[in-house]
Amino acid sequence: MNLKQKQRVGRAIASTILSCAALSLAVVDKAQAAVLTYNFQVAENGGSGFFKFKNSSLARIGTEEISVFEGRFNTSITATFSSPYELQGKEFYDLAGATALFFQGEFRGLRARGSDSSTREINFPGDELVGPYYTRYDGGASWSMDTDGLQIPDNRWRSLFWGFNEVLITTGTGSQIIDRGAGRSLQSVRVSYNLVDTAEPIPEPITFAGTALALAGLSWLKSQKKKAV
């Protein structure tokens, strides 16, 4: 191999090494994207909870959405009612799949919704004249939270909550009564957020491999330059 061929091979190797180094740095930057954990509180004793998401896909341009991968909402807006209905609904709502909303990279609020239902039926044997009859209790609940004013630069944007629960009573005669007094209703209630943790995940194995390859390559280039001198 003559001198020109050696130089061409050297340049090709150098180009490959630099490309690997650039790719490695890009992967490291992405792998070190933070996992953010927020606590939130719904005013008027509407409930509280937390949620987590990764900000690796955040471009910090305009309005953006990121899916929540873990979260929990504890609230009384469920189909759980004590005596006299004894209806047992959810203990809490799973927020995985909810949406974290951003504008210019700044967190604005959460978009989520949920529902719950629970049924209890009491049967009575009756008699020959009346026949069997029953009373059925259907507990239902529904809620949602969203954020308006996403593109307003100051603090005029708001995150709001709506929710209600009630019991529908149906008798064997076909009559129905909706008991809203047993539940509660919340309309346009403010939601507040608090960032409680920013965790840096451990880089993936490919990140370590790419970094090691880049460093080894740069070391080889340095040794080749010394030989040339």
LOLORO-5944 format. One record per residue: x, y, z of N, C-alpha, C in turn. Coordinates in steps of 0.2 Angstrom, whole numbers, padded with zeros to 4 digits, always signed. Last residue first. Layout:
# LOLORO-5944
XYZXYZXYZ;...
# end
This chain:
# LOLORO-5944
+0022+0061+0063+0027+0066+0065+0034+0063+0066;+0015+0049+0062+0017+0053+0056+0022+0058+0057;+0014+0045+0075+0018+0041+0071+0020+0045+0065;+0005+0055+0079+0011+0055+0082+0016+0051+0078;-0006+0052+0072-0003+0058+0071+0004+0058+0073;-0009+0039+0077-0007+0039+0070-0004+0046+0069;-0014+0043+0090-0008+0039+0090-0005+0039+0082;-0025+0050+0087-0020+0053+0090-0013+0050+0089;-0033+0039+0082-0031+0045+0077-0025+0049+0080;-0035+0032+0093-0031+0029+0088-0029+0035+0083;-0043+0040+0101-0036+0039+0103-0032+0036+0098;-0054+0041+0093-0050+0047+0094-0043+0045+0096;-0058+0027+0095-0056+0030+0088-0052+0036+0089;-0061+0027+0108-0056+0023+0106-0053+0025+0099;-0072+0036+0109-0066+0037+0112-0060+0033+0110;-0081+0029+0101-0079+0036+0099-0072+0037+0102;-0083+0017+0108-0081+0017+0101-0078+0024+0099;-0089+0023+0120-0082+0019+0120-0079+0019+0113;-0101+0028+0115-0096+0032+0118-0089+0029+0118;-0107+0016+0110-0105+0022+0105-0100+0026+0108;-0109+0009+0122-0105+0006+0117-0103+0012+0112;-0117+0018+0130-0110+0016+0132-0106+0014+0127;-0128+0018+0121-0125+0024+0123-0118+0023+0125;-0132+0005+0122-0130+0007+0115-0126+0014+0116;-0137+0004+0135-0131+0000+0133-0128+0003+0127;-0144+0020+0140-0144+0013+0138-0138+0011+0136;-0141+0030+0155-0140+0029+0148-0141+0022+0146;-0153+0032+0168-0147+0029+0166-0146+0028+0158;-0163+0047+0169-0162+0040+0168-0155+0038+0166;-0164+0059+0181-0160+0058+0175-0159+0050+0174;-0179+0067+0187-0174+0061+0187-0170+0060+0181;-0186+0078+0196-0183+0078+0190-0177+0073+0190;-0200+0081+0206-0194+0077+0205-0192+0078+0198;-0211+0090+0208-0207+0087+0214-0201+0083+0213;-0220+0103+0203-0215+0099+0201-0211+0097+0207;-0237+0105+0205-0230+0106+0208-0225+0101+0206;-0252+0113+0201-0247+0108+0200-0241+0110+0203;-0270+0115+0202-0263+0117+0203-0258+0112+0203;-0285+0118+0195-0281+0113+0197-0274+0116+0197;-0302+0125+0199-0295+0126+0197-0290+0120+0199;-0317+0120+0192-0313+0121+0198-0305+0121+0196;-0329+0119+0184-0323+0124+0182-0319+0125+0189;-0339+0111+0196-0338+0114+0189-0333+0119+0189;-0344+0096+0203-0339+0102+0203-0338+0104+0196;-0355+0088+0214-0354+0091+0207-0349+0096+0208;-0359+0072+0222-0357+0079+0222-0355+0081+0215;-0372+0062+0229-0365+0063+0226-0363+0070+0227;-0384+0062+0235-0379+0058+0238-0372+0059+0235;-0392+0071+0227-0390+0073+0233-0384+0068+0237;-0395+0064+0216-0389+0068+0215-0387+0071+0222;-0404+0051+0212-0402+0054+0219-0395+0058+0218;-0416+0048+0202-0409+0050+0202-0408+0054+0208;-0428+0035+0200-0426+0041+0204-0419+0042+0203;-0440+0027+0191-0433+0028+0192-0433+0035+0196;-0451+0012+0190-0450+0019+0191-0443+0021+0193;-0454-0001+0188-0451+0003+0182-0450+0010+0184;-0456-0009+0198-0462-0006+0194-0460-0002+0188;-0444-0012+0204-0447-0017+0199-0454-0015+0196;-0434+0003+0202-0438-0002+0206-0442-0006+0201;-0419+0011+0202-0424+0009+0198-0428+0003+0202;-0409+0025+0205-0413+0020+0208-0419+0018+0204;-0393+0031+0202-0400+0030+0199-0403+0024+0202;-0383+0043+0210-0386+0036+0210-0392+0036+0207;-0368+0052+0205-0375+0051+0207-0377+0044+0207;-0355+0064+0202-0357+0057+0203-0364+0057+0206;-0344+0074+0192-0350+0073+0196-0351+0066+0197;-0333+0088+0187-0334+0081+0189-0341+0080+0192;-0319+0097+0180-0326+0096+0180-0328+0089+0182;-0306+0108+0181-0308+0102+0182-0316+0102+0183;-0292+0117+0173-0299+0117+0176-0301+0110+0176;-0279+0128+0172-0281+0121+0171-0287+0120+0176;-0276+0143+0162-0279+0140+0168-0280+0132+0167;-0266+0157+0158-0269+0151+0157-0271+0147+0163;-0260+0169+0163-0268+0169+0162-0270+0162+0160;-0247+0171+0165-0250+0167+0169-0258+0167+0169;-0241+0174+0148-0241+0175+0155-0245+0170+0159;-0243+0169+0134-0237+0169+0137-0236+0170+0145;-0255+0158+0128-0254+0165+0132-0248+0165+0135;-0258+0146+0123-0253+0150+0119-0252+0157+0122;-0267+0140+0132-0261+0137+0131-0256+0142+0128;-0280+0143+0137-0275+0148+0136-0268+0146+0135;-0284+0129+0147-0286+0134+0142-0280+0139+0142;-0284+0111+0150-0281+0118+0151-0282+0122+0145;-0294+0099+0159-0291+0102+0153-0288+0109+0155;-0302+0085+0165-0298+0091+0167-0295+0093+0160;-0317+0076+0170-0312+0078+0165-0308+0084+0168;-0328+0063+0175-0324+0069+0177-0320+0070+0171;-0342+0054+0182-0338+0056+0176-0334+0062+0178;-0351+0040+0189-0347+0046+0190-0343+0047+0183;-0365+0031+0196-0361+0033+0191-0357+0039+0192;-0373+0017+0203-0369+0022+0204-0365+0024+0198;-0389+0010+0203-0383+0011+0199-0379+0018+0200;-0399-0001+0211-0395+0005+0212-0389+0005+0207;-0415-0008+0211-0408-0008+0208-0405-0001+0209;-0426-0018+0219-0423-0012+0219-0416-0012+0216;-0440-0029+0214-0433-0028+0216-0432-0020+0216;-0452-0043+0216-0450-0036+0214-0443-0035+0217;-0463-0056+0213-0457-0054+0215-0455-0046+0212;-0481-0052+0217-0476-0055+0213-0469-0053+0215;-0493-0048+0222-0488-0043+0220-0483-0046+0215;-0500-0060+0225-0503-0054+0222-0498-0049+0218;-0491-0069+0230-0495-0071+0224-0498-0065+0221;-0476-0059+0234-0482-0064+0236-0486-0065+0230;-0458-0056+0236-0465-0054+0235-0470-0059+0237;-0444-0058+0237-0449-0063+0234-0456-0061+0232;-0433-0046+0231-0438-0048+0236-0443-0053+0233;-0416-0041+0228-0422-0044+0225-0427-0046+0231;-0406-0027+0224-0409-0031+0230-0416-0034+0227;-0391-0024+0216-0398-0025+0215-0401-0030+0221;-0379-0012+0212-0381-0017+0217-0389-0018+0216;-0365-0006+0202-0372-0008+0203-0373-0013+0208;-0355+0007+0196-0356+0002+0201-0363+0000+0202;-0343+0016+0187-0349+0014+0188-0349+0008+0193;-0333+0030+0180-0334+0024+0185-0341+0022+0185;-0321+0039+0171-0328+0037+0173-0328+0031+0177;-0310+0053+0165-0312+0046+0168-0319+0045+0170;-0297+0062+0158-0304+0061+0159-0305+0054+0162;-0285+0076+0155-0287+0069+0157-0294+0068+0158;-0272+0086+0153-0278+0084+0150-0280+0077+0151;-0263+0097+0163-0264+0091+0161-0271+0090+0158;-0251+0111+0159-0257+0108+0163-0258+0101+0160;-0240+0117+0155-0246+0121+0156-0251+0118+0160;-0222+0118+0154-0228+0114+0156-0234+0119+0158;-0214+0125+0140-0216+0126+0147-0222+0122+0148;-0211+0124+0127-0207+0120+0132-0209+0121+0139;-0220+0132+0121-0213+0134+0120-0209+0131+0126;-0232+0124+0131-0231+0129+0126-0224+0132+0126;-0239+0108+0134-0234+0112+0134-0235+0118+0129;-0248+0095+0143-0248+0100+0138-0242+0105+0139;-0249+0078+0145-0246+0084+0148-0245+0089+0142;-0263+0067+0145-0258+0071+0141-0256+0077+0145;-0264+0049+0150-0266+0056+0150-0261+0060+0146;-0258+0037+0151-0261+0038+0144-0264+0045+0144;-0261+0034+0167-0257+0032+0162-0261+0033+0155;-0269+0036+0178-0268+0042+0174-0263+0040+0168;-0282+0028+0186-0275+0027+0183-0274+0032+0178;-0291+0033+0200-0290+0032+0193-0283+0032+0191;-0296+0023+0215-0293+0028+0212-0293+0027+0204;-0306+0014+0218-0302+0017+0223-0298+0023+0221;-0322+0013+0210-0314+0013+0210-0312+0016+0216;-0336+0007+0220-0333+0009+0213-0325+0008+0214;-0348+0000+0228-0341+0000+0228-0338+0001+0221;-0362+0005+0237-0360+0004+0230-0352+0004+0231;-0372+0006+0248-0367+0001+0248-0364-0001+0241;-0383+0014+0250-0383+0010+0244-0377+0005+0244;-0385+0021+0262-0389+0015+0261-0388+0011+0255;-0368+0018+0265-0375+0016+0267-0379+0022+0264;-0357+0024+0252-0359+0020+0258-0366+0020+0259;-0352+0023+0235-0357+0026+0240-0358+0021+0246;-0342+0025+0221-0342+0022+0228-0347+0026+0232;-0339+0030+0209-0346+0027+0210-0346+0023+0217;-0331+0046+0211-0331+0039+0209-0338+0036+0210;-0325+0058+0217-0329+0058+0211-0328+0051+0208;-0316+0059+0227-0322+0056+0229-0327+0056+0223;-0299+0054+0221-0305+0058+0222-0311+0055+0224;-0283+0052+0215-0287+0050+0221-0293+0056+0222;-0275+0047+0202-0279+0052+0204-0284+0049+0209;-0258+0044+0195-0264+0041+0200-0268+0047+0202;-0247+0037+0183-0250+0043+0187-0256+0040+0191;-0236+0036+0169-0238+0033+0176-0241+0039+0179;-0234+0042+0157-0233+0034+0157-0235+0032+0164;-0242+0054+0147-0241+0052+0154-0240+0044+0154;-0237+0061+0132-0241+0056+0135-0238+0054+0142;-0237+0078+0127-0233+0072+0129-0237+0067+0133;-0238+0090+0115-0242+0086+0120-0237+0080+0121;-0236+0108+0112-0234+0101+0111-0238+0097+0116;-0236+0123+0103-0240+0119+0107-0238+0112+0106;-0219+0130+0100-0227+0130+0100-0230+0126+0105;-0206+0121+0104-0208+0125+0099-0216+0125+0099;-0199+0111+0111-0199+0118+0114-0201+0123+0109;-0199+0098+0109-0195+0102+0104-0195+0109+0106;-0198+0083+0118-0200+0090+0118-0196+0094+0114;-0195+0070+0120-0198+0072+0113-0199+0079+0113;-0190+0069+0133-0186+0068+0127-0188+0070+0121;-0197+0070+0145-0197+0075+0140-0193+0075+0135;-0209+0058+0151-0202+0059+0149-0202+0065+0144;-0219+0059+0166-0218+0059+0159-0211+0060+0157;-0231+0056+0179-0224+0056+0177-0224+0056+0169;-0242+0062+0192-0241+0059+0186-0233+0060+0184;-0253+0062+0206-0247+0063+0203-0247+0060+0196;-0267+0070+0216-0263+0064+0213-0256+0066+0211;-0283+0074+0223-0276+0075+0222-0273+0069+0219;-0299+0082+0225-0295+0076+0225-0287+0079+0223;-0308+0092+0228-0309+0088+0222-0305+0082+0222;-0308+0102+0238-0307+0095+0240-0309+0091+0234;-0307+0114+0231-0313+0112+0234-0313+0105+0235;-0295+0110+0218-0297+0114+0223-0304+0111+0225;-0284+0097+0215-0290+0100+0213-0293+0103+0219;-0266+0096+0213-0272+0097+0218-0278+0100+0215;-0252+0086+0209-0257+0091+0207-0263+0090+0213;-0235+0083+0206-0241+0082+0210-0246+0087+0208;-0224+0077+0193-0228+0082+0196-0234+0079+0201;-0209+0072+0187-0214+0070+0192-0218+0076+0194;-0200+0068+0172-0203+0073+0177-0208+0071+0181;-0185+0062+0167-0192+0060+0169-0194+0065+0174;-0174+0070+0155-0177+0069+0161-0184+0066+0162;-0162+0063+0144-0168+0067+0145-0171+0065+0151;-0151+0055+0141-0151+0059+0148-0157+0063+0149;-0153+0050+0129-0154+0045+0134-0154+0049+0141;-0150+0061+0121-0157+0059+0121-0158+0055+0127;-0136+0063+0123-0141+0068+0125-0148+0066+0126;-0132+0050+0119-0131+0052+0126-0136+0057+0128;-0135+0052+0105-0139+0046+0109-0138+0048+0116;-0126+0062+0102-0133+0063+0101-0137+0058+0105;-0114+0056+0104-0116+0062+0108-0123+0063+0108;-0115+0046+0095-0114+0044+0102-0116+0050+0106;-0114+0053+0083-0120+0049+0084-0120+0047+0092;-0101+0058+0084-0107+0063+0084-0113+0059+0085;-0094+0047+0084-0093+0051+0090-0099+0056+0090;-0097+0042+0071-0099+0038+0077-0099+0042+0083;-0091+0052+0064-0098+0050+0063-0100+0047+0069;-0077+0050+0067-0081+0056+0069-0088+0055+0069;-0075+0037+0062-0074+0038+0069-0078+0045+0071;-0077+0040+0048-0081+0035+0052-0081+0036+0059;-0066+0049+0046-0073+0051+0045-0078+0046+0048;-0055+0040+0049-0056+0046+0053-0064+0049+0052;-0056+0031+0039-0057+0029+0046-0059+0035+0050;-0054+0040+0028-0060+0036+0028-0062+0034+0035;-0041+0044+0030-0046+0049+0030-0053+0045+0031;-0034+0032+0029-0034+0035+0036-0040+0040+0036;-0036+0029+0016-0039+0024+0021-0039+0028+0028;-0029+0039+0010-0036+0038+0009-0039+0034+0014;-0016+0037+0015-0019+0043+0017-0027+0042+0016;-0013+0024+0009-0013+0025+0017-0017+0031+0019;-0013+0029-0004-0018+0024-0002-0019+0024+0006;-0002+0037-0004-0008+0040-0005-0014+0035-0003;+0009+0028-0001+0007+0033+0004+0000+0036+0003;+0004+0011-0005+0008+0016-0005+0005+0022-0001;+0004-0006+0000+0000+0000+0000+0004+0006+0000;
# end
